[in-house]
Amino acid sequence: MRAYTKITPSILAALQAIVGQKYVWTEADKLIPFEKDEGVEPAYFRRPEAVVVPASADEIAAIMKLANAAHFAVIPRGAGTGLEFGAVANEYGGIIVSTERLNRIIEINEDKLYMTVEPGVITADIQRAAKARGLLYGGDPCSGDSCFIGGNAATNAGGNRAVKYGTTRDQIYSLEVVTPTGDIAHFGGRLKKVTAGYPLQSIIIGSEGTLGIITKLTLKLVPLPKYGADILAVFPTLETALSLVTALPKAEIAVTCLECMDNAVIRVVAAYLDEALPYADEGHYMIIHLDGKCEDEVDEACVALDEICQAQGALEVFVADAEKVWKARKAFTEASAAECPIAAMEDFVVPPDELKTLLDRLIQIGSTTGVLFRGVSHAGDGNLHLDVLRRGFSADEEAAKIDAFEDQACAVVYALGGRISGEHGIGQKRKRLFAKYTDPTAYALMKAVKKAFDPNMVLNPGKLFE
């Protein structure tokens, strides 16, 4: 493969001619924030050669044409809230293209139920703008207060409401994308169904900035539910708590959120927040949100939910203080890191009914490898987040211990019909395991897709694949 070109003064001058001198950064103090994301492994930290901050699709297209001509790497980046170093430079060097200036909400159409936005809009701002019109944007990643919608699309982010509304892919009608070769393309549309060729928008979404740079999104909106309830069900064991994963669908109770916190997590979060959480000494939580069009509908669902929880052995079921309970849920990683440094973050996904089996097997693997972890789950969609702790082994042992744990854990995940990532992605960090456990034919086809989109391999090279 042709070697990548270092960023020379002449390339910098060409970039400045495209976006303006003010928006091409090479000073160390401006580059340092871009050398990492929210991941915890310093081995993946790397400073880019430059950061370029365009303001339009045309400017990004011109950057990509220049990158193909000069053959330097371009790494697209949103808010930098990823966890797998997918928007961080690697051994190929190059520039980061930040979408932070593409931050407009272009249109909200209340009658036709859609919103058109640029990729640098913060997800929570989209939610607030929709709510102000009596509408709902269904995407709800836990980092919503800081992440960009373009990054949500690039990783197909999930979040708390995915059990009802789906992932980011399910919230998008269409995309404007700058291709790796510098063309501006449009994928998808506001259609209920279509069989006109390959669904390329679905391939772009979740491709982690390897197949194109998203410059505009048209999002689905739905009427804002008028009534809702947050329920906290406390169980004596993790097994009884997770029994809701199958018990609720069987009873035809549709929940918006179904989140699980085990007792170890509850204790750590309570200490971190310095707040008394109910049953913190013995309970395991299922946090449930229900919503509906009328108060009677929600009340009936709450009654039915209570009956099922009691039948599954709940210690108590009660209407929760929504702000307090969701604050506790979202504080998991911060609380975990405050109590013990985190060595790695895992993002396994399995069929929801296999969550308990997965946890049992992971506990066994942790015991044999000497690795301790804590976990919470988007239980309704089978997505388990683990913080692997720097405890019980020396710094010299860490890499081998974590590798052994991850290897054995992935084998179990795939044997249960799962995958290595539910929403965080592959990035740089997981590409070895991704290659090992992905079906070889599927893996080869994915690499062929990358080559078809990006023949010169200049867009985010070395992510997902070697």
N, C-alpha and C positions, 0 to 999 in steps of 0.2 A: 504494500500500500504506500502511496506517495506520502512523504513526510509532511507534517503540518508546519506551516510557516510561522515563525515568531512575529509578533506584532512590531513592525518597524515604524520609524518616524513617518515614512511615506503612507503607510496604512493608516496611522493615526490621523494624518492630514486628510486622507480621503474620508474617514469616518466623521471628522469635524465638518467637512464640506456637506455631509448628508444631514447631520443633526444639529450642527452648531458647536463651536468650541466649548461652550459652557456645559455641554452634555456628554462630553467624552472625558472620563476621569482616569487618571493614572497615579494620582497622589496616594501614598500609602494609607493615610488616614481615611480616605474615601473607599479604598479597596478592602480594608480589613473587615468591615461588616459583611462582605460578600464571600469571604473565604470559607464559610460554613453555613449550615442551616440549623434546625433545632435538634439534629442528631447529636449523639453524645460521644462518638468515637473520634478522637483527635487525629487518628491515622488518615482520615479522609479530608481533613482541613487543607485547603490549598487556595492561595490567593490568585485571582485572575490577572492577566496581563493588563486588562483595561475593563472598565465598565462603561457601556454606552446606553443612553437613556432616550430613546426615540419618542416621538409624539404622534405617530401615525403609522398605518399599515404601509403606506408608500415608503416611508423612511426605513421600516424594517425590511421591506422587499429590496431596497437599494443596498442595505447592509448584507443581505444574503447573497445578492449578486456579486458584491465585492468579495465576500468570503469564498465563493466558488471560484472566482477568478484568481485570487491570491492563495487559496487553500489554507485558511486558518479556521479554527474551531469557534463556533458560536453556541453559547449556553444560554437558553432562555430562562428567565427567572421572574417570579412574582414577588410575594412578600417574604419569601425565605422561611416559611413555616413548615417545610417538608422535613422528613425524618430519615430519608434514605440517601441523601447527598446527590439527588438527581439534578439539582440546580446549582451545583458547585463545580468549579474547574477540576480537572484531573491531569494526568501525565501528558495530555495532548495540548495543554495550555489554552490560549485563545482569550476571547472576550465574553463577558456576560452582557446580555441584552436585557435590561430591566424594563418591565412594562408599567412601572409606577406612574408614568405621566399619562398613560391611556386609562384615565380614571373617571370617565363620564357615564352617568346614566342617561342614555340618549332618548329613550322613549318609554313611557308606561301607558299601555293601552288597556283601560279598565273594561271596555266593552268586549274586546277580543281576547282578553286575559293573557297578555304577554308583556314582557319587558325586554328592551334591547339595551345592552350595556357593553362597555369596553372591559378588557380583562383585568385592569388594575383597580376595579371597584372592590372595596372590602365587602365580604359576604354579609356581614351584619347590617351594613348600610342598605344593601339590596332588600333584606328582610324588613328593615324599618320603613323603607320607601313603599314597599308593597303593603305593609300593615296600615300605613297612613291612608291608603286608598281602600281599605277593607278587604285586602287580598293577602294571599300567603305565597311566599316562595318556599317550596318544600325542602330544599337543601338545608342541612343543619349540622355541619361539621363542628366538633368541639372547639376548634380554633377560630370559629366564625368571627370573633371580635377583631381578629388581626389578619386572617388569610384573605387572599384575593380570589375572585371568582374564576379568573383564568387558571390559577393553580388548582382550584377545585376540579375544573374540567380536565386539566392535564393529568391528574392522578385519579380521576373518577371518585372523588371524595364521597364518603358515606355519611356517618354521623348518627345522631340519636333518633332521627325521624325516618331513617331508611326503611324500617320495618313496614311502614305504611306508604311512604311516598317514593321509596327507591333511592338510588344513588344519584350523583350529579348527572350521569348520562340520561337518567329518566326525567330530568328537569329541563333539558335543552331541546329546542326545536331546530336551531340551525347555527352554523358557525361561519365566520369569515376567518380565513387562515392564510398566512404567508407560508408557502411551501419551502422546503429546504433549498430549492433552486431559485427562489426569489420571485415566484409568481403569486398573485393574490387570487385565492380560490374561495368558492362558496359551497358549503356542504349542508344538506338537510333542508328542511322547510317546515312550515306550520301545517303539516299534513297528518291525518289520522292513520293513513297507510300509504305505502309506496313500494313498488317492486321494480323501479327503474334503475337497475344496476346495483352495484355494491353499496352498502350503507357506509360510505367513507367517513361520515361524521362520527359514527360509532367507533371507528378504528382510531381516529384522531383523539377522541376522548379516552383518557387512560393511557395514552402513549408516552406520557412523561416528557413532552417536549422533544421527542426524537423524530417525529414525522411532520411537524409544522409548528408555527408560532401563532397561537390564537389571538386575533385582534378585535373580534366582535362576537357577541353571543346573543341570541334571542332565546329568552327563558320562558318556561311555562309558569303561569300563575293560576291559582285556584281561589275560590272565595274563602275568606278567612273564617274558620269555624267559630261560631258564635258562643259556644259553650265548651268547657273543658274541665278536666279534673286531674290532679296529680295524686297518685295513690302510692303509699309506701307499704309494701307487704314484707313482714319480717318472718323469717323461717329459722328453725332450729339447726338445719344442716344445709350445705350447699346443694346436695342432691334434691331435697324437697323444694328448694327455691327454683332450681332449674327445671323442675317438673312442669312449671308453667309454660315452658317453651312449646310443649306439645298439648298440654291440657287446654290452653286458651283457644288455639285454632279448632280443636275438636268441639269446643263449646260454641264456636262461631262468634267469639268475642274478638273484634278487630281493634287492636291497640295501635297507638301512634308511636309510642316508645316502650321498650322493654329492656331495661338495663340492670345488670347484676353486679353487686359488690359483695365480696365475701368478708368474713369477720376480720381477717388480718388487715384488709384494706380499710375497713371502717375504723379500726383502732388507730391506724396511722393517720388517716385523714382527720379524725377527731382531735388527735394530739396536735397536728399541724395547724388546724383552724382554731384550736383552743376553744372548742365548742362541745357541749354535751350532745351526742347523737343518740337517739333511742336504741336501746338494746345493744349498745356498743360492746358490752361484755360477752355476749353470746350469740347475737343475731347475724343473719345473712340477709341482705336486702335484694328485693326486686322493686325497682322504681318503674312505675307504670304511668303513662299518660294516655288518657282517653279524650276524644273530642267528638263533637256532633253538631247537628243543625239546630237541635232544640234541647231544652233543659231536661225534659222527660227522657229523651233518648240517652243522654249521658247518665242520668240517675239510674235508669234501668240497667245500663251496662255496669255501673259501679256495684249495684246489688248483685248481679250475676258474677262479677269478678270476685266480690267478697266471698260468695258461696264456694267458688272454685278454690280460692286460696285456703279457706278453712278446711275444705275437703282434702287438700294436699298437705295439711299439717301446719299451717301458718300459726305463729305465736300471736300475731296481731296484724290487723289490716286497718289502716286509717288514712283519711285525707291528709296529705302532707302539706307543709309549708313549702310551696314550690321553689321559692328563692333559695331557701336553706338546703333543700334536698338536692337541687341541681348544682348548687355551689359545691356541695360535698362531692358529688359525682365528678365534676369537672376538675376538682383539685387533686385528683389521683396522682398524676405524674409529679406535680410540684411537691406534694406531701411525701411521696416515695423518695424523691431526690433529696429532700431536706433531712430525712431520717437516715438515709444510706445512699452513697453515690451509685448511680446506675451505670452498668457496664454495657447494656444493649437493650433495645426495645423491639419486641416481636409483635407481629400483626397477623396472626394466623386466622384463617376462616375455614369452617367446616359446615356441613349441614347442621342446622340448629339442634336437631335431635341427637347429634353426636358430641355436643359440647361437654357433657359430663364425662363421657368416655375419654375425650381428649385431655381434660384436666387430670383425670386419674392417671393417665399414661405419662403426662408431663411431670406429675409429682414423682412417679417412679424414676423417670429419666433424671430429674433433678437430684434425687437421692443417690443414684449410681454415679453421676458425674460430679457431685459435690457443688451443684449450682442451686442457689436460692432465687426465687422470683415471687413477684406479686402480680395479680391480674384482675382486670375488670373486663366485662364483655357487653357488647351490643347483643344481648342474648337472643333477641328476636330475629336476627339475621346471621347468627352463628359466628360473629367476629370477636375474637379474643385478643386483647391487648395485654402484653406482659412487660413488666420492667424486670430485667435480670439484674440482680444486685451484686455490687462489688463487696462481697462478704464471704468469708470461709476459704479464700484462696489468696495467694500472693500475687503481686503485680506480674511476676515472671510466669505464673501459671495461667494468667487470665485468658490470653488468646486461645490456648489449647483447650481450656475448660469451656469457654463460650462456643468454640467451634464444635466440640464434641456434643454439647447440649443441642445446638441448632441443627446439626446433622441428624441426630436421633429424633429430635422433635419433628423435623420436616418429613422424615420417613413415616412417622405416625400420622401426621396431618394428611399426607397424600394417600395413605392406606385407608383413611376414613372418608376419602372423597373430597378432601379439602385442597387448599392452595396456600402458598407461602405468604400471600398478602391479600387482605380484604379491601384495604383502602389507602395504605401508605405508599405502595408501589415497590419497585425493584431498585431503581436508581443505580448507584455504584455499589452499594453495600451488599446487595443480595444477589448479584448476578451469578456468582459461583453456584449457589444453591438453586437458583432459578434454572440454570443450565443442567444441573444434575437431576432435578426432579420433574422437569417438564417433558412431556411426550416428545421424543426426538423428531418425529415428523412435524409436529406442531411448531417446535422450536426452529427447525430449518425454514418452515414457511414464514414465520415471523421475521427471521433475518432477511429472507427474500423480499418481504414487504418493505423493510427498512431500506434495502438497497434500491428498490424501485422508486421510493419516494426521494431518496437522498443518495444519488449515484456517486457523489464525491465525498460522502461521509463527513460533512462539515457541521451538521446540526447535532449538537449534544452527543458527540462520539464517545463511546465507551460506557454508555448508560444502557441498562438492560442486558446488553451483550458485550463480550470482549471485542 
